[in-house]
């Protein structure tokens, strides 16, 4: 196993971003410290052909382009300070009211106008006999995107010889705040040869949050016998939903044990991704709204070009006292882990 680093491009303020490659004998993972973004996961199919199985770009310039930022799908990034939606951008903490940026219809999404996906993290290489990795840290200042508290965020990516890509999240604050971190990689196990509607998904979730216009009502409802039932493997496009899925599934894992959350597979390639997490939920977004980009004269991505498996606390948890809490207080440690295990059958 090895890890290497090289320049990835320059931010508009002159700072340099780096691209790190974590590799074992079978797969390689490319991560930039800009947005803590996974830009590529290269793995073989059942015939030995290597493809990048996530949506991403080969240079920083594309991530900074107006074309991308104008309708940003958050390819591969770490999302924060609060992943998913906060209804109407309204937040109350310990009697104080905070009005957040409204950047998704009437709601606050993925940390606001300039969330962690657009921040440059400090990077430190990790190397041991068992794994290689990258420790990324960012200090989110009190008042950034109007969130309270100076929040120190640490994201540690590691890759081992068993093709386990682990993402460990830590956060500490000096003032009571909210935190809900996730990774927003979009998987396409065909390597963009096809869309993801023929991928099969199985989830260890018999329930989901009831939603009205992407905001939970507070009710947890069963999925069995509905279009949202992935308790046995089912093709993502099997139900023919007009805009696919963008929904939070509930694992009943409120004690934060590391559980198997689900499996994504694709028959032609023989590729499979198993997901393990300490989080209580997962947003499954099948990418209907992913834009089509013109890159080097070629059209890439577009609707259903990837599926995001965003392990998380539930959307709008700040307004639902019965949901697992997203409140973080001084002296507490936010501590969550997700593992993506890559298998070729």
N, C-alpha and C positions, 0 to 999 in steps of 0.2 A: 504494500500500500504506500501511496505517496501523495503529497500535496505540493502544488506549484502555484506561483503567483506571477501575474504580468499586468502591465497597464491596460486599462479598459477604456479610458477616455477622460475628458476634462469637463467638470461642471462649469456653469456659466460664471461662477465666482472665482474660477481658476483652480479650485481644488481638484486633485486627481483621484479618480476611482480606480480600484484594482479588481481584477478577475482572478479568482482562485479555483483551481481544479483539484477535486478530491477524487482519487482513483484507487480501485483495487484491480484484481486480475480480470474482472468481468465487466464492471460498469464504471462510469465517471460522472461526476456531478460538478457543474460549474456554477459558482456563486460570486456575485459582486457585492462589495460592501456598500454600494449605493442601493438603498432600500432593502438591504439584505436579500436581494433578489436571486432566486434560482433561475439561471438563464437557460440551462440545458441539463438533461439527464440522458446520457447516451448508454443504451443497453441493447443486447442482441435479441433478435427474434429467434424462433425455433430453428431457423436455417442458418443462424450465425450472422445475419446481416445486422449492422449497427444503425440505430436511428435515435434521434432526439425525441423523447416521448413527452415533453412538456412544451407549452407555448412560450416562446422567448425570442430574443434578438441577439445578434452577434456583436453589437457595439452599443456603447452608451448613448451615442448620438440619437439612435432611434427611440430609446426610452425618454429622451429629453425633447423629442420633436413635437411640434404643435399637433401634427396628425395623431400621434399617440395620446398626448395629454388632453386633447380636445374631447375624447370620449374614452377615458382611461379604464381598461379592464383589469388593471392591477396584476399583470402577468408575474407570477412567481414571487411576489413581494411579501415581506412581513407587514401585517396590518395592525395599526394602533393609532391613538391610544385605545380606541374602542372599535373592535371589528364589528361589522354589520351595522344595523340601524339603531338610532335613538330617535324616538318619535318627536317630530316637530323641532328637533334640536334643543329640546328643553331638558335641563338637568338640575336636580335639586340634591344637594349633599349637606347634611348637618345644618339645615335651615338656610343655607346659602343657595341662591339661584344663579345658574350659569346658562346663557343662551349660546348655543353652538352654531357653527356654520350649517346652513341648510343647503346641501349639495346633491340631494337625490330626491326629486319631487319635493314634498313638504318636510323631508326628514334629513337627519345628519347621518352620513355614511362613512365608514372606514377611517374615522379619525379627522375628517374635515377636508379643507381645501388643500392642505399640505401635511398629510399624515406621515407615518413612519416609512411608507413606501417611497417617499421622495427625500429622505434624509440620508446623509453620509455617516455610516457607522465607523467607529474605530475598530480595527481588525487585529487579531492575534492568532497566529497559527498554532494548532495543537497536533502533536505527533507522539504516538506511543506504539508499542508492539501490537496492540489490539485494534487501533483505529487511528484515523487522521481526521482533523476537524478544523473548525474555524470559530473563534469566539468573537462575536460582534457586540459592541456596546454603544449605547446612545443615551445622552442625558437630555431628556425632554424638560424644558424649563417651565417653571410655574407660569401659567397663563398662555402657554403655547396652544393655539387653537381654542383658547379660553378654558382649557382644563386646569383644575387646581393642582398645586403641588409640583415640586421638582421630582421628576420620576426617572430613576436610573433603570434602564432596560438592558438586559443581557440576553442575547440569542446565541445558542451554541449548536452548530451543525456538526455532526460526526458521521463518518462512514466506516463500517467495519467489513471484514472479509465475507460476511454472510449477506451482503447487499442490503443491510439495514441502514437507512438514512434517518438518523434521530435528530429531532429538533427540540432542544430544551430551552424553555423560556423562564427568565427570572425578572422580577421587577420590585423595586423598593421606592417608597415615597416619604416626603417629609410633611405631607399634609393629606388628609383624607381625600381620595380621588376614586376614579373608576378605571379598571383595566380589563381588556378583553383582547388578547393577542391571538393571531392565527397566521398561517401561511396560505397564500392565495395562488398556489401553482395549479395550472390547468393541465390535466393529463390527456394525452391522445396516444394510445398504445400502438396505433398504426404508424406513428411518426408522420402524421399529416397526410398519409396516402388516402385516407377516408375520414369522414366525420365520426363522431363518437356515438351515434345513435344505435349502432350494433354492438357496442360494448355492453357487457353484462355487469350488473351491480348487485351485490348482496350486502345488506346492512343488519347489524345486530341491534335493530331498533323496531320495537312493536308500537311505538308512539311517536307523535310529532307535535310541535306547537301549532295550534290553530292560528291562522293568519288572516287578516283583512288588509289588503293593499300593502303586503309585506311587513306589517306590524302585528306582533302577537296580541291576541285578545286576552291572554292569561290562561286560557284553557289548554290542557294537554289531551289530545284525542288519539284514539287507536288508528293504526294504518291498515290493519288486516282487512282484506277484501276490498280495498280502495286502490286507486291508481298510484298511491304512495307506498304500497306494500312491496318492500324489497327484502322480506324475511327469507325468501328463497331467491336464487339468482334469476334476474330478469333483465332483458335488454332495455337500455335507457329509453329507446324510442318505441317500446312495445305498446304503450297506451295511446300514442298519437296525440299527446297534449300539444296544443297550439304553440305555446312558447316554452315547452319543456318544464324543467324543475328549477326552482330557486327557493328551497324550503329547509327548515331546521328540523332535523330528526333527533329524537330524544333517546339516550342510552340508559337512563336510570342509574347513572354512575356519579351520584352526587358526592360520594366519599373520596373520589379522585384516585381510584385504583387504575393501574394500567390495564386496559381491556382491549380485546380485539373489536374494532368498530365496524369493519367491513372489508369487502374485497371487490376490486375492479379487475375485470379480465376481458381479453379480446381473442377470439378463437383463431383467426387467421395467422396472427403473429405468435400465438402461444405465450404472450406476455401477461403478467398478472401483478397487481399491486395490493398488498395487504396493509391495512391501516390499523395501528394501535394508538390508543390515546388515554390520557388521564382526564380529558375534558368530558363534560356531561352531554354535549351535543355535537352535531355536524351539519353545516349548511352544504347541501348538495346543489350546485349551480351548474346546469348543463350548457351554459354559454350561448343562449339564444341571441343575446345582445352584443356578443363579441364583434367589434367592427372588422371590416376587411381593410387591410393595409396594403399600400403599394410600396414594396421594398425592392430596391435595385431593379425597378421596371417590372417586377412580378407581383401579382396579387397573392397575398397570404392571409391565412386565418379567415375570420368571418363566422357566421352563425354555426353553432355546434362544432366548432373546431377543437374544443377541449372541455373537460368536465373538472370543476373545482370541488375538492373534498375538504372543506374548511372546518377542521375541528375547533370547537369554540364553546363559550357560554352562550346562552340563548340571546337572540336579538332583543333589544329594548328591555333588558333585565333591570335596568335602573327604575322602570316604572311598574315592575311586577315583584312585589315582596316575596311571593311564594316561589319564585325561580331561584336557582343557585346564585348566590350573590356575586356581583362583580366589583363590590366595594373593596378598596385596599387602604388600610390605615397605617400611619407611622408605626414602625416596629414590626410590621407583618412582612412576609415574603410571598409574593406571587410566584408560584412554582407549578408549571405545567409542562407536559411532555407529549410529543407525538412522534411515532415511528412509521415511516413508509418502507415496507420491505418489498424488494423487487425480485420477481421470480420469472424464469423462462421455462416453460414446460415442453 
